[in-house]
Amino acid sequence: MVVNRFPLKIKMFQNAEVLAGGLCAGGAFLIWGLSPLYWRMLTAVPPFEIILHRIVWSLALLLPLVLISGQARDLAGVLWRPRLLLLLCLTALLVAANWLIYIWAVNNGFVLQASLGYYINPLVNVMLGMVFLGERLTRRQGWAVGLAAVAVAIQAIDLGTVPWISLALAFSFGIYGLIRKMAAVEALVGLTVETLVLSIPAVGILVHLELAGRGTFGNHGLVMDLILVGAALVTAIPLLLFNIGARRIHLATVGLLQYISPSGMFLLAVLRFHEPVAPLHWATFGLIWTALGLYSAELLAMANRHRTDGGK
């Protein structure tokens, strides 16, 4: 009797693909979660100047990656499509604003607020989908969004003002993702176009700063220069890992793994940067974690229904 081992080999290959995908996506979120450690090395540099360097050096890294991956034609095609280029100009402004607010928050002692912003982000995505894409909220999603709103209100009471850092991070990235859904372009090409658009003014401003003697690059030692250049790696590596991983695992798994990032920020804020956590802070995060539990349960339920229906 001959045993057909071919289906078993396929299954093992699929399991290996899923494992590799999970490790890549998890690695991306882990890097994003630990990134405050990197940006804290640049506290002597104004956040706006950090962003300028992040844009320019990211472009210097991304352009060769586009060429190596054989996507140069796709990149050129985007530049000749005015509507798509306009959408990417808009997303470029949103991602630049997100980067600037995040780095400013990290380097000014507001990592907890940044963490809250990225915890809220998945729930903001659900709300934006309902408002702009006509998506219907399930009961669990409705409860999750409601709990998040209560958490933001508690945070506002605690701070005595609107938690603008958390909301700005959550909504800028949420709207960025919404518009990128409308832009039919692969992630690497899209980010390259965004950095290309932003690099035009960024190079001019950096040159002006250097000529005026106010620039950091070349004036604060080799180590500082290397850290500024390394901002490109902090930008591109997690993005590439995420894209590799997201293609190999279910969306529900991606949805659960994304909590690694704000959890890393939260732990760094409390354990490494010693930001004070008041009782109302714990109430805020408790509500957010409960909301995310409901959101995660709904993601898993949707994945199970999809599996039961045969993936149709």
BALOBA-1460 file (C-alpha; in Angstrom, 3 decimals):
// residues 312
<rec num="1" residu="m" x="0.000" y="0.000" z="0.000"/>
<rec num="2" residu="v" x="1.412" y="3.348" z="-1.093"/>
<rec num="3" residu="v" x="0.802" y="6.279" z="1.268"/>
<rec num="4" residu="n" x="0.359" y="9.638" z="-0.408"/>
<rec num="5" residu="r" x="2.397" y="12.101" z="1.656"/>
<rec num="6" residu="f" x="1.872" y="15.024" z="-0.717"/>
<rec num="7" residu="p" x="-1.062" y="16.620" z="1.217"/>
<rec num="8" residu="l" x="0.989" y="16.303" z="4.425"/>
<rec num="9" residu="k" x="3.892" y="18.150" z="2.816"/>
<rec num="10" residu="i" x="1.538" y="20.902" z="1.647"/>
<rec num="11" residu="k" x="0.124" y="21.226" z="5.157"/>
<rec num="12" residu="m" x="3.616" y="21.443" z="6.679"/>
<rec num="13" residu="f" x="4.591" y="24.092" z="4.126"/>
<rec num="14" residu="q" x="1.457" y="26.113" z="4.909"/>
<rec num="15" residu="n" x="2.133" y="25.877" z="8.650"/>
<rec num="16" residu="a" x="5.702" y="27.075" z="8.098"/>
<rec num="17" residu="e" x="4.398" y="29.985" z="6.009"/>
<rec num="18" residu="v" x="1.930" y="30.969" z="8.735"/>
<rec num="19" residu="l" x="4.634" y="30.718" z="11.416"/>
<rec num="20" residu="a" x="7.025" y="32.841" z="9.364"/>
<rec num="21" residu="g" x="4.252" y="35.357" z="8.732"/>
<rec num="22" residu="g" x="3.405" y="35.580" z="12.417"/>
<rec num="23" residu="l" x="7.048" y="36.079" z="13.368"/>
<rec num="24" residu="c" x="7.518" y="38.810" z="10.747"/>
<rec num="25" residu="a" x="4.339" y="40.708" z="11.664"/>
<rec num="26" residu="g" x="5.030" y="40.276" z="15.379"/>
<rec num="27" residu="g" x="8.584" y="41.514" z="14.845"/>
<rec num="28" residu="a" x="7.291" y="44.617" z="13.069"/>
<rec num="29" residu="f" x="4.930" y="45.494" z="15.916"/>
<rec num="30" residu="l" x="7.670" y="44.786" z="18.473"/>
<rec num="31" residu="i" x="10.041" y="47.225" z="16.729"/>
<rec num="32" residu="w" x="7.322" y="49.880" z="16.644"/>
<rec num="33" residu="g" x="6.587" y="49.238" z="20.322"/>
<rec num="34" residu="l" x="10.239" y="49.622" z="21.328"/>
<rec num="35" residu="s" x="10.941" y="52.566" z="18.994"/>
<rec num="36" residu="p" x="10.698" y="55.154" z="21.840"/>
<rec num="37" residu="l" x="14.096" y="53.850" z="22.991"/>
<rec num="38" residu="y" x="15.539" y="54.894" z="19.628"/>
<rec num="39" residu="w" x="13.905" y="58.316" z="19.458"/>
<rec num="40" residu="r" x="14.973" y="59.104" z="23.041"/>
<rec num="41" residu="m" x="18.580" y="59.037" z="21.774"/>
<rec num="42" residu="l" x="17.687" y="62.136" z="19.746"/>
<rec num="43" residu="t" x="16.272" y="64.347" z="22.502"/>
<rec num="44" residu="a" x="18.913" y="66.977" z="21.711"/>
<rec num="45" residu="v" x="17.498" y="67.320" z="18.175"/>
<rec num="46" residu="p" x="14.251" y="69.264" z="17.544"/>
<rec num="47" residu="p" x="11.433" y="66.830" z="16.573"/>
<rec num="48" residu="f" x="10.793" y="68.679" z="13.311"/>
<rec num="49" residu="e" x="14.424" y="68.239" z="12.254"/>
<rec num="50" residu="i" x="14.273" y="64.534" z="13.202"/>
<rec num="51" residu="i" x="11.287" y="64.150" z="10.868"/>
<rec num="52" residu="l" x="13.146" y="65.882" z="8.041"/>
<rec num="53" residu="h" x="16.041" y="63.444" z="8.388"/>
<rec num="54" residu="r" x="13.654" y="60.491" z="8.724"/>
<rec num="55" residu="i" x="12.003" y="61.469" z="5.429"/>
<rec num="56" residu="v" x="15.206" y="62.066" z="3.451"/>
<rec num="57" residu="w" x="17.122" y="58.996" z="4.657"/>
<rec num="58" residu="s" x="14.034" y="56.803" z="4.284"/>
<rec num="59" residu="l" x="13.809" y="57.828" z="0.630"/>
<rec num="60" residu="a" x="17.514" y="57.021" z="0.170"/>
<rec num="61" residu="l" x="16.802" y="53.507" z="1.490"/>
<rec num="62" residu="l" x="13.412" y="52.916" z="-0.152"/>
<rec num="63" residu="l" x="14.361" y="53.842" z="-3.727"/>
<rec num="64" residu="p" x="16.972" y="51.038" z="-4.029"/>
<rec num="65" residu="l" x="14.505" y="48.610" z="-2.411"/>
<rec num="66" residu="v" x="11.910" y="49.485" z="-5.051"/>
<rec num="67" residu="l" x="14.480" y="48.863" z="-7.803"/>
<rec num="68" residu="i" x="15.662" y="45.569" z="-6.272"/>
<rec num="69" residu="s" x="12.093" y="44.317" z="-5.873"/>
<rec num="70" residu="g" x="11.307" y="45.077" z="-9.519"/>
<rec num="71" residu="q" x="8.653" y="47.701" z="-8.729"/>
<rec num="72" residu="a" x="10.274" y="50.633" z="-10.532"/>
<rec num="73" residu="r" x="7.593" y="50.522" z="-13.258"/>
<rec num="74" residu="d" x="4.852" y="50.632" z="-10.604"/>
<rec num="75" residu="l" x="6.532" y="53.651" z="-9.015"/>
<rec num="76" residu="a" x="6.740" y="55.462" z="-12.365"/>
<rec num="77" residu="g" x="3.110" y="54.577" z="-13.076"/>
<rec num="78" residu="v" x="1.949" y="56.252" z="-9.858"/>
<rec num="79" residu="l" x="3.764" y="59.470" z="-10.782"/>
<rec num="80" residu="w" x="1.800" y="59.633" z="-14.045"/>
<rec num="81" residu="r" x="-1.625" y="59.149" z="-12.428"/>
<rec num="82" residu="p" x="-2.698" y="62.567" z="-11.074"/>
<rec num="83" residu="r" x="-5.610" y="61.332" z="-8.897"/>
<rec num="84" residu="l" x="-3.520" y="58.607" z="-7.267"/>
<rec num="85" residu="l" x="-0.588" y="60.981" z="-6.801"/>
<rec num="86" residu="l" x="-2.906" y="63.522" z="-5.151"/>
<rec num="87" residu="l" x="-4.164" y="60.865" z="-2.721"/>
<rec num="88" residu="l" x="-0.579" y="59.944" z="-1.828"/>
<rec num="89" residu="c" x="0.308" y="63.613" z="-1.307"/>
<rec num="90" residu="l" x="-2.531" y="63.743" z="1.222"/>
<rec num="91" residu="t" x="-1.397" y="60.535" z="2.951"/>
<rec num="92" residu="a" x="2.165" y="61.894" z="2.963"/>
<rec num="93" residu="l" x="1.012" y="64.909" z="5.005"/>
<rec num="94" residu="l" x="-0.912" y="62.632" z="7.376"/>
<rec num="95" residu="v" x="1.990" y="60.255" z="7.974"/>
<rec num="96" residu="a" x="4.399" y="63.172" z="8.457"/>
<rec num="97" residu="a" x="2.031" y="64.701" z="11.027"/>
<rec num="98" residu="n" x="1.726" y="61.322" z="12.762"/>
<rec num="99" residu="w" x="5.521" y="60.895" z="12.896"/>
<rec num="100" residu="l" x="6.022" y="64.460" z="14.198"/>
<rec num="101" residu="i" x="3.403" y="64.180" z="16.964"/>
<rec num="102" residu="y" x="4.689" y="60.752" z="18.000"/>
<rec num="103" residu="i" x="8.355" y="61.769" z="18.237"/>
<rec num="104" residu="w" x="7.443" y="65.018" z="20.007"/>
<rec num="105" residu="a" x="5.353" y="63.036" z="22.524"/>
<rec num="106" residu="v" x="8.100" y="60.464" z="23.141"/>
<rec num="107" residu="n" x="10.829" y="63.054" z="23.637"/>
<rec num="108" residu="n" x="8.689" y="65.254" z="25.882"/>
<rec num="109" residu="g" x="7.583" y="62.582" z="28.348"/>
<rec num="110" residu="f" x="4.166" y="61.636" z="26.924"/>
<rec num="111" residu="v" x="4.764" y="57.986" z="25.982"/>
<rec num="112" residu="l" x="1.664" y="56.920" z="27.955"/>
<rec num="113" residu="q" x="-0.510" y="59.209" z="25.848"/>
<rec num="114" residu="a" x="1.140" y="57.869" z="22.689"/>
<rec num="115" residu="s" x="0.437" y="54.334" z="23.874"/>
<rec num="116" residu="l" x="-3.221" y="55.193" z="24.479"/>
<rec num="117" residu="g" x="-3.446" y="56.653" z="20.973"/>
<rec num="118" residu="y" x="-2.313" y="53.415" z="19.343"/>
<rec num="119" residu="y" x="-4.566" y="51.339" z="21.619"/>
<rec num="120" residu="i" x="-7.504" y="53.468" z="20.440"/>
<rec num="121" residu="n" x="-6.489" y="53.311" z="16.769"/>
<rec num="122" residu="p" x="-8.188" y="49.961" z="15.888"/>
<rec num="123" residu="l" x="-11.451" y="51.246" z="17.358"/>
<rec num="124" residu="v" x="-11.072" y="54.521" z="15.450"/>
<rec num="125" residu="n" x="-10.659" y="52.428" z="12.284"/>
<rec num="126" residu="v" x="-13.955" y="50.676" z="13.037"/>
<rec num="127" residu="m" x="-15.685" y="54.048" z="13.515"/>
<rec num="128" residu="l" x="-14.206" y="55.511" z="10.316"/>
<rec num="129" residu="g" x="-15.316" y="52.434" z="8.393"/>
<rec num="130" residu="m" x="-18.861" y="52.975" z="9.659"/>
<rec num="131" residu="v" x="-18.906" y="56.699" z="8.818"/>
<rec num="132" residu="f" x="-17.109" y="56.717" z="5.451"/>
<rec num="133" residu="l" x="-17.455" y="53.183" z="4.073"/>
<rec num="134" residu="g" x="-20.940" y="52.349" z="5.272"/>
<rec num="135" residu="e" x="-19.740" y="49.398" z="7.324"/>
<rec num="136" residu="r" x="-22.143" y="48.197" z="10.013"/>
<rec num="137" residu="l" x="-21.022" y="47.796" z="13.608"/>
<rec num="138" residu="t" x="-21.680" y="44.507" z="15.338"/>
<rec num="139" residu="r" x="-22.906" y="44.616" z="18.931"/>
<rec num="140" residu="r" x="-19.433" y="43.866" z="20.291"/>
<rec num="141" residu="q" x="-17.852" y="46.526" z="18.099"/>
<rec num="142" residu="g" x="-20.461" y="49.047" z="19.256"/>
<rec num="143" residu="w" x="-19.698" y="48.297" z="22.900"/>
<rec num="144" residu="a" x="-15.958" y="48.527" z="22.200"/>
<rec num="145" residu="v" x="-16.237" y="51.944" z="20.528"/>
<rec num="146" residu="g" x="-18.497" y="53.146" z="23.358"/>
<rec num="147" residu="l" x="-16.031" y="52.021" z="26.041"/>
<rec num="148" residu="a" x="-13.207" y="53.759" z="24.164"/>
<rec num="149" residu="a" x="-15.231" y="56.999" z="24.129"/>
<rec num="150" residu="v" x="-15.754" y="56.715" z="27.896"/>
<rec num="151" residu="a" x="-12.018" y="56.070" z="28.366"/>
<rec num="152" residu="v" x="-11.139" y="59.203" z="26.392"/>
<rec num="153" residu="a" x="-13.623" y="61.208" z="28.492"/>
<rec num="154" residu="i" x="-11.993" y="59.929" z="31.716"/>
<rec num="155" residu="q" x="-8.573" y="60.831" z="30.350"/>
<rec num="156" residu="a" x="-9.843" y="64.323" z="29.537"/>
<rec num="157" residu="i" x="-11.117" y="64.722" z="33.119"/>
<rec num="158" residu="d" x="-7.777" y="63.502" z="34.488"/>
<rec num="159" residu="l" x="-5.740" y="65.856" z="32.294"/>
<rec num="160" residu="g" x="-8.143" y="68.785" z="32.578"/>
<rec num="161" residu="t" x="-8.096" y="69.034" z="28.781"/>
<rec num="162" residu="v" x="-8.723" y="66.929" z="25.680"/>
<rec num="163" residu="p" x="-6.015" y="64.199" z="25.336"/>
<rec num="164" residu="w" x="-4.992" y="65.662" z="21.996"/>
<rec num="165" residu="i" x="-1.830" y="63.564" z="21.616"/>
<rec num="166" residu="s" x="-3.732" y="60.271" z="21.850"/>
<rec num="167" residu="l" x="-6.556" y="61.459" z="19.594"/>
<rec num="168" residu="a" x="-4.226" y="63.066" z="17.033"/>
<rec num="169" residu="l" x="-2.146" y="59.881" z="16.742"/>
<rec num="170" residu="a" x="-5.208" y="57.627" z="16.522"/>
<rec num="171" residu="f" x="-7.102" y="59.728" z="13.978"/>
<rec num="172" residu="s" x="-4.127" y="60.739" z="11.808"/>
<rec num="173" residu="f" x="-3.120" y="57.091" z="11.405"/>
<rec num="174" residu="g" x="-6.743" y="55.959" z="11.049"/>
<rec num="175" residu="i" x="-7.493" y="58.495" z="8.306"/>
<rec num="176" residu="y" x="-4.150" y="57.634" z="6.692"/>
<rec num="177" residu="g" x="-5.198" y="53.978" z="6.516"/>
<rec num="178" residu="l" x="-8.640" y="54.907" z="5.194"/>
<rec num="179" residu="i" x="-7.245" y="56.979" z="2.328"/>
<rec num="180" residu="r" x="-4.589" y="54.366" z="1.539"/>
<rec num="181" residu="k" x="-7.449" y="51.885" z="1.065"/>
<rec num="182" residu="m" x="-8.710" y="54.105" z="-1.735"/>
<rec num="183" residu="a" x="-5.242" y="54.323" z="-3.297"/>
<rec num="184" residu="a" x="-4.609" y="51.143" z="-5.280"/>
<rec num="185" residu="v" x="-0.868" y="50.953" z="-4.686"/>
<rec num="186" residu="e" x="1.443" y="48.432" z="-3.014"/>
<rec num="187" residu="a" x="2.724" y="49.456" z="0.426"/>
<rec num="188" residu="l" x="6.431" y="49.810" z="-0.473"/>
<rec num="189" residu="v" x="5.694" y="51.847" z="-3.593"/>
<rec num="190" residu="g" x="3.163" y="53.973" z="-1.726"/>
<rec num="191" residu="l" x="5.575" y="54.797" z="1.096"/>
<rec num="192" residu="t" x="8.315" y="55.576" z="-1.431"/>
<rec num="193" residu="v" x="6.058" y="58.054" z="-3.245"/>
<rec num="194" residu="e" x="5.041" y="59.611" z="0.077"/>
<rec num="195" residu="t" x="8.663" y="60.102" z="1.154"/>
<rec num="196" residu="l" x="9.547" y="61.361" z="-2.341"/>
<rec num="197" residu="v" x="6.840" y="64.023" z="-2.101"/>
<rec num="198" residu="l" x="7.933" y="65.017" z="1.405"/>
<rec num="199" residu="s" x="11.643" y="64.980" z="0.513"/>
<rec num="200" residu="i" x="11.310" y="67.936" z="-1.855"/>
<rec num="201" residu="p" x="10.695" y="70.480" z="0.933"/>
<rec num="202" residu="a" x="12.640" y="68.405" z="3.513"/>
<rec num="203" residu="v" x="15.925" y="68.621" z="1.591"/>
<rec num="204" residu="g" x="15.488" y="72.373" z="1.119"/>
<rec num="205" residu="i" x="14.823" y="72.959" z="4.826"/>
<rec num="206" residu="l" x="17.774" y="70.778" z="5.905"/>
<rec num="207" residu="v" x="20.121" y="72.626" z="3.533"/>
<rec num="208" residu="h" x="18.862" y="75.948" z="4.917"/>
<rec num="209" residu="l" x="19.460" y="74.770" z="8.511"/>
<rec num="210" residu="e" x="23.006" y="73.667" z="7.677"/>
<rec num="211" residu="l" x="23.851" y="76.929" z="5.889"/>
<rec num="212" residu="a" x="22.443" y="78.905" z="8.817"/>
<rec num="213" residu="g" x="24.580" y="76.902" z="11.243"/>
<rec num="214" residu="r" x="21.536" y="75.489" z="13.059"/>
<rec num="215" residu="g" x="21.608" y="71.981" z="11.611"/>
<rec num="216" residu="t" x="22.480" y="68.927" z="13.684"/>
<rec num="217" residu="f" x="24.004" y="66.731" z="10.983"/>
<rec num="218" residu="g" x="27.793" y="67.009" z="10.864"/>
<rec num="219" residu="n" x="27.911" y="69.262" z="13.920"/>
<rec num="220" residu="h" x="27.317" y="66.885" z="16.841"/>
<rec num="221" residu="g" x="29.637" y="63.976" z="16.170"/>
<rec num="222" residu="l" x="29.573" y="60.809" z="14.085"/>
<rec num="223" residu="v" x="27.349" y="58.878" z="16.498"/>
<rec num="224" residu="m" x="24.577" y="61.468" z="16.251"/>
<rec num="225" residu="d" x="24.877" y="61.468" z="12.452"/>
<rec num="226" residu="l" x="24.565" y="57.665" z="12.348"/>
<rec num="227" residu="i" x="21.490" y="57.738" z="14.601"/>
<rec num="228" residu="l" x="19.836" y="60.264" z="12.285"/>
<rec num="229" residu="v" x="20.639" y="58.137" z="9.228"/>
<rec num="230" residu="g" x="19.429" y="55.043" z="11.087"/>
<rec num="231" residu="a" x="15.949" y="56.578" z="11.285"/>
<rec num="232" residu="a" x="15.507" y="55.158" z="7.781"/>
<rec num="233" residu="l" x="15.975" y="51.615" z="9.115"/>
<rec num="234" residu="v" x="13.527" y="52.210" z="11.984"/>
<rec num="235" residu="t" x="11.024" y="53.311" z="9.323"/>
<rec num="236" residu="a" x="11.589" y="50.736" z="6.581"/>
<rec num="237" residu="i" x="12.458" y="47.476" z="8.382"/>
<rec num="238" residu="p" x="9.217" y="47.121" z="10.391"/>
<rec num="239" residu="l" x="7.202" y="48.140" z="7.335"/>
<rec num="240" residu="l" x="8.815" y="45.420" z="5.217"/>
<rec num="241" residu="l" x="8.397" y="42.833" z="7.988"/>
<rec num="242" residu="f" x="4.749" y="43.808" z="8.336"/>
<rec num="243" residu="n" x="4.106" y="43.482" z="4.595"/>
<rec num="244" residu="i" x="5.801" y="40.071" z="4.479"/>
<rec num="245" residu="g" x="3.849" y="38.866" z="7.504"/>
<rec num="246" residu="a" x="0.441" y="40.303" z="6.610"/>
<rec num="247" residu="r" x="0.380" y="38.327" z="3.350"/>
<rec num="248" residu="r" x="0.852" y="35.036" z="5.196"/>
<rec num="249" residu="i" x="-1.519" y="35.282" z="8.153"/>
<rec num="250" residu="h" x="-5.204" y="35.988" z="8.688"/>
<rec num="251" residu="l" x="-6.424" y="39.538" z="9.233"/>
<rec num="252" residu="a" x="-7.709" y="38.517" z="12.663"/>
<rec num="253" residu="t" x="-4.178" y="37.475" z="13.641"/>
<rec num="254" residu="v" x="-2.806" y="40.814" z="12.443"/>
<rec num="255" residu="g" x="-5.507" y="42.541" z="14.486"/>
<rec num="256" residu="l" x="-4.399" y="40.747" z="17.639"/>
<rec num="257" residu="l" x="-0.660" y="41.154" z="17.038"/>
<rec num="258" residu="q" x="-0.998" y="44.929" z="16.625"/>
<rec num="259" residu="y" x="-1.491" y="45.284" z="20.397"/>
<rec num="260" residu="i" x="2.194" y="44.419" z="20.829"/>
<rec num="261" residu="s" x="3.105" y="47.942" z="19.728"/>
<rec num="262" residu="p" x="1.126" y="50.056" z="22.243"/>
<rec num="263" residu="s" x="1.807" y="47.460" z="24.959"/>
<rec num="264" residu="g" x="5.543" y="47.945" z="24.414"/>
<rec num="265" residu="m" x="5.107" y="51.715" z="24.660"/>
<rec num="266" residu="f" x="3.024" y="51.336" z="27.831"/>
<rec num="267" residu="l" x="5.647" y="49.147" z="29.524"/>
<rec num="268" residu="l" x="8.458" y="51.503" z="28.511"/>
<rec num="269" residu="a" x="6.533" y="54.503" z="29.826"/>
<rec num="270" residu="v" x="5.982" y="52.864" z="33.214"/>
<rec num="271" residu="l" x="9.136" y="50.783" z="33.705"/>
<rec num="272" residu="r" x="11.819" y="52.630" z="31.734"/>
<rec num="273" residu="f" x="10.761" y="56.275" z="31.580"/>
<rec num="274" residu="h" x="8.940" y="56.246" z="34.953"/>
<rec num="275" residu="e" x="5.984" y="58.301" z="33.809"/>
<rec num="276" residu="p" x="3.474" y="58.690" z="36.673"/>
<rec num="277" residu="v" x="0.355" y="56.520" z="36.405"/>
<rec num="278" residu="a" x="-2.530" y="58.059" z="38.351"/>
<rec num="279" residu="p" x="-5.598" y="55.994" z="39.383"/>
<rec num="280" residu="l" x="-7.635" y="57.538" z="36.559"/>
<rec num="281" residu="h" x="-4.889" y="56.443" z="34.141"/>
<rec num="282" residu="w" x="-5.471" y="52.850" z="35.221"/>
<rec num="283" residu="a" x="-9.232" y="53.321" z="34.826"/>
<rec num="284" residu="t" x="-8.664" y="54.679" z="31.303"/>
<rec num="285" residu="f" x="-6.424" y="51.807" z="30.236"/>
<rec num="286" residu="g" x="-8.695" y="49.287" z="31.959"/>
<rec num="287" residu="l" x="-11.610" y="50.433" z="29.820"/>
<rec num="288" residu="i" x="-9.472" y="50.435" z="26.677"/>
<rec num="289" residu="w" x="-8.212" y="46.911" z="27.365"/>
<rec num="290" residu="t" x="-11.796" y="45.763" z="27.945"/>
<rec num="291" residu="a" x="-12.851" y="47.402" z="24.680"/>
<rec num="292" residu="l" x="-9.983" y="45.720" z="22.844"/>
<rec num="293" residu="g" x="-10.981" y="42.394" z="24.399"/>
<rec num="294" residu="l" x="-14.458" y="42.795" z="22.869"/>
<rec num="295" residu="y" x="-12.936" y="43.889" z="19.563"/>
<rec num="296" residu="s" x="-10.576" y="40.885" z="19.563"/>
<rec num="297" residu="a" x="-13.426" y="38.485" z="20.402"/>
<rec num="298" residu="e" x="-15.338" y="39.851" z="17.409"/>
<rec num="299" residu="l" x="-12.282" y="39.447" z="15.153"/>
<rec num="300" residu="l" x="-11.925" y="35.807" z="16.217"/>
<rec num="301" residu="a" x="-15.656" y="35.164" z="15.796"/>
<rec num="302" residu="m" x="-15.543" y="36.627" z="12.275"/>
<rec num="303" residu="a" x="-12.496" y="34.492" z="11.430"/>
<rec num="304" residu="n" x="-14.265" y="31.354" z="12.697"/>
<rec num="305" residu="r" x="-17.397" y="32.154" z="10.672"/>
<rec num="306" residu="h" x="-15.228" y="32.689" z="7.594"/>
<rec num="307" residu="r" x="-13.511" y="29.331" z="8.190"/>
<rec num="308" residu="t" x="-16.857" y="27.573" z="8.715"/>
<rec num="309" residu="d" x="-18.180" y="29.030" z="5.462"/>
<rec num="310" residu="g" x="-15.201" y="27.577" z="3.629"/>
<rec num="311" residu="g" x="-13.461" y="30.925" z="3.185"/>
<rec num="312" residu="k" x="-16.168" y="32.220" z="0.853"/>
